[in-house]
Amino acid sequence: MMSFKSKREYIKEIRDRYKRSSRSQKSQLLQDVSDITGYHRKYVTTLFNKPPPDSAERIYTPRARKYDQLVIEALDTLWSAANEVCAERLHPFIPELLEILTSCGELTVSPETKEKLLAISLGTLKRCLSTIKPKAAFKIGGTTKPGTLLKRQIAIRLGPWIDVDPGWCETDTVSHCGGDPSGTYISSLNITDISSAWSEQTAIMGKGEKTTVEGVGGIRNRLPFPLLGLDPDNGSEFINWHLFRYCKSAGINLTRSRPNEKNDNAHVEQKNFTAIRQLIGYLRFDTDEQLDILNDLYANEWRLYLNFFEPTMKLKEKIKDPATGKCKKKYYPAQTPYQRLMLHPKVSESTKVMLKSIYERLNPIQLQRQIKSKLSKLRDTLR
């Protein structure tokens, strides 16, 4: 087995002979050197025609970088403005987000940098973001207590959501107990629309039946579309007479998922993390002051930022290979909930005009500053 240095010395000795040889002799020399060194014939030809330096070390000439530091800094700003979403969600949103930030004066880029940002591929974007992605937060156990009443009256919904109109939603609660479920603490009620991924949150003290109904009513009044259906898990805050009567009187179709089957509520379970845990964290909140700050945040800056500027992905199809048992998933291009509502034929024109007027007045970076300010105020209550 020849060493790298021995191979180079051997090629150096043969090089002059190769240049003086005829065409047929050169072909035979290339084959002999390739057999001895293990190099490909094309690579041997390169070494004969372009002699490497005398040093036995490999010397690589790095390719000039297309995406320089200015592009990386601009990408960092765009990624931060989109709440550090994955590359698949950020990539189709770059043109629109870039236009918004430049018009708001939050980002200034040269024409050359702008052209590179608009031309960047998904693979390159992944590599750029991989170096600055934060570590995932830790998880704690759930605090859901099963409801035992009304299970016969509330039907179980089975199967995937297929071609539903805006207004059919999943709902769940997220506890802010800090890992200690004793006493009374704040919970975040989360409602997520299946069709558009529009998501609304509100904070409630405890998980009482009446407070949960009040939270549902508050979110229902904020939704840009009528609430048609509600699909919770089997928690006692949902499976009770108060919510059952409320939904019946309001014409809301109330169903429930199967016990111990989290995938039945996959849409809202995902939003529990991206819309609540990543924002609020895992600390304990149990005072009225903290409740007011959370509700102020949920009802104003956070709902605007989450639904107008954070793109999400929707599954297009899932194909299972019977031979391997593996599933291949395909997704639609990432869009914000606002974009999906604007394209949906069942959303009224008056609603679209209202949403567009709100969207044109928003600045995502300014919303982020206000969100951080209120989060800082929330953390100050813990000191």
Secondary structure, 3 states (H helix, E strand, C coil): CCCHHHHHHHHHHHHHHHHHCCHHHHHHHHHHHHHHHCCCHHHHHHHHHCCCCCCCCCCCCCCCCCCCHHHHHHHHHHHHHCCCCCHHHHHHHHHHHHHHHHHCCCCCCCHHHHHHHHHCCHHHHHHHHHCCCCCCCCCCCCCCCECCCCCCCCEECCCCCCCCCCCEEEEEEEECECCCCCCCCEEEEEEEECCCCCEEEEEEECCCHHHHHHHHHHHHHHCCCCCCEEECCCECCCCCHHHHHHHHHHCCEEEECCCCCHHHHHHHHHHHHHHHHHHHCCCECCCHHHHHHHHHHHHHHHHHHHHHHCCECCEEEEEECCCCCCEEEEECCCECHHHHHHHCCCCCHHHHHHHHHHHCCCCHHHHHHHHHHHHHHHHHCCC
